[in-house]
Amino acid sequence: MQETCAVIFDLDGTLVDSAPDIHASVNEMLIDEGFGTFTLPEIISFIGNGLPALIEKVMAARSIAPQEFQRLHDDVLQRYLASEGALTQIYPDVVSNLRSLKSQGIKMGICTNKPEGPARHLLDILDLTQFFDVIIGGDTLSQRKPAALPLRTTIEHLRADRVLYVGDSEVDAATAQAAGIAFALFTEGYRKTDASEIPHDVLFSSFTGFTEQALKLLAVAPTD
C-alpha cells in the first residue's frame, strides 16, 4: 500500500507575516487603556506561544493587574478579527508552492498556536483554506505547542505516514522534536535566537524551490 505523505505548517511567521496586525491591535488596546505602546520588534518578541501568552507578556511589561487579563485578551482578539488581515502579507512564493505540493499529492495541514477561529478566519481572508485538510489551533486541544499533542493530532487527521513540519521558531522546533518528525526552519519569521542554535533538518530563507526540498526530505519522487 502506498504511503501517505504530508507537510504541516505553522502559520504566523511561517506562511504569513501577521505581526503588523497583531502589533496594531495590541497598541490600540493599550492607547485606549492609557498605557504606553510597543514597537513592532517588541511585539514580535512576544509572539510564539499563542495569544494568551502574548497578552500576559504585554501586561507584565506594562505592570497591568492580572485580573484584567480576560478583558484585555478579548479586547485585543476582537480588534484583531476586525482588522480583517489588513496589514498581513503572505510570504513570497508561498501560494505557488502550496499549489505545487497539492499537485504532487502531498496532504497539508496547519498546526499553530494561534486560536483556531482567528486562524481559520485569516486563512479564509487570504484564500489559503483550500490547501489544508486539517487546521489545529492553540485552543483546539487541551495542550498547545511545544507539546507534541497538537502536531500528532494533525498527523492523525491527515492519516500520514511520512511527515515534514515547517515552522519559524524555537517553539516549532521543540514541537517537531517532541513528535519525532522532520523539521524545516523558515529563517525569516519570528525566531528569538540564531537559526544555527535551533534544531532543524533543513533551513531556508525563501519559499523559492521549497517543494523540491520538501519532497527530498519526504523521500518522494516528483511527478511530471
Buried (B, 14 or more C-beta within 10 A) or exposed (E): EEEBBBBBBBBBBBBBBBBBBBBBBBBBBBEEEEBEBBEEEBBBBBBBBBBBBBBBBBBEBBEBEEEEBEEBBEBBBEBBBEBEBEBBBBBEBBBEBBEBBBEBEBBBBBBBBBBBEBBBBBBEBBEBBEBBBBBBBBBBBEEBBBBBBBBBBBBEBBEBEBBBBBBBBBBBBBBBBBBEBBBBBBBBBBBEEEBEEBEBBBBBEEBEEBBEBBBEBBEBEEEE
